[in-house]
């Protein structure tokens, strides 16, 4: 199963879980499974089946934008990291 690491800013939507395991063939599948299990994440991790502009995703340390984006394949031993962009000044 693929491990999805949940950042602190999204943990209230997962009941405080730091990591969730999913069975998914692609990043898109993983995000859909995550939203199915935790509906409060819906607008925060997917917007109309697209990546929200302020969310970065990394598969095994590589930004999915440098790979196949949401169609990036996942292996059972992969780790998907959700990393919301921070803004401020």
C-alpha positions in Angstrom: 0.0 0.0 0.0 1.1 3.5 -0.7 1.7 5.8 2.3 0.2 9.3 2.1 1.8 11.7 4.5 -0.6 14.3 5.9 0.8 17.7 6.9 -0.2 19.3 10.2 -2.5 21.8 8.4 -4.7 19.0 7.0 -4.7 16.6 10.0 -7.9 18.0 11.5 -9.6 16.7 8.3 -8.2 13.2 8.8 -8.9 12.9 12.5 -5.4 13.8 13.4 -3.7 11.1 11.3 -0.2 11.8 10.2 -0.2 9.1 7.5 -2.9 7.2 5.6 -2.4 4.0 3.6 -4.1 3.8 0.2 -4.3 1.2 -2.6 -3.8 3.3 -5.7 -2.2 3.0 -9.1 -1.7 6.7 -9.7 -1.6 9.9 -7.7 -5.1 10.8 -8.9 -6.4 7.5 -7.6 -4.7 8.0 -4.3 -6.3 11.5 -3.9 -9.7 10.2 -4.8 -9.4 7.4 -2.3 -8.2 9.9 0.3 -11.2 12.2 -0.4 -13.6 9.2 -0.3 -12.3 8.3 3.2 -12.0 11.9 4.4 -14.6 14.0 2.6 -13.5 17.2 4.4 -10.3 17.1 2.2 -12.3 17.4 -1.0 -11.6 21.0 -1.9 -8.2 21.0 -0.3 -6.5 18.1 -2.3 -8.6 18.1 -5.5 -10.5 20.8 -7.3 -12.6 19.5 -10.2 -10.2 16.5 -10.5 -7.2 18.9 -10.7 -4.4 19.8 -8.3 -5.2 22.9 -6.3 -2.8 25.7 -7.0 -1.4 25.9 -3.5 -0.8 22.2 -2.9 2.5 20.5 -3.8 2.7 16.7 -4.1 5.9 14.6 -4.0 6.2 11.0 -4.8 9.3 9.4 -3.3 10.8 12.9 -3.0 10.1 14.1 -6.5 7.6 16.8 -7.3 4.8 15.3 -9.5 5.0 18.3 -11.8 8.4 17.0 -12.9 6.7 13.6 -13.5 3.3 12.8 -15.0 1.4 15.1 -12.6 -1.8 13.4 -11.3 -1.2 10.5 -13.6 2.1 9.7 -12.0 2.2 6.0 -11.2 2.5 4.7 -7.6 4.2 1.6 -6.4 3.0 -0.2 -3.3 6.2 1.0 -1.5 5.8 4.6 -2.7 5.3 7.6 -0.3 3.1 10.5 -1.4 3.7 13.7 0.5 1.1 16.4 0.5 2.7 19.8 1.1 0.5 22.9 1.1 2.3 26.1 0.0 2.9 28.6 2.7 2.3 32.3 2.1 3.0 35.3 4.3 5.4 38.1 4.8 
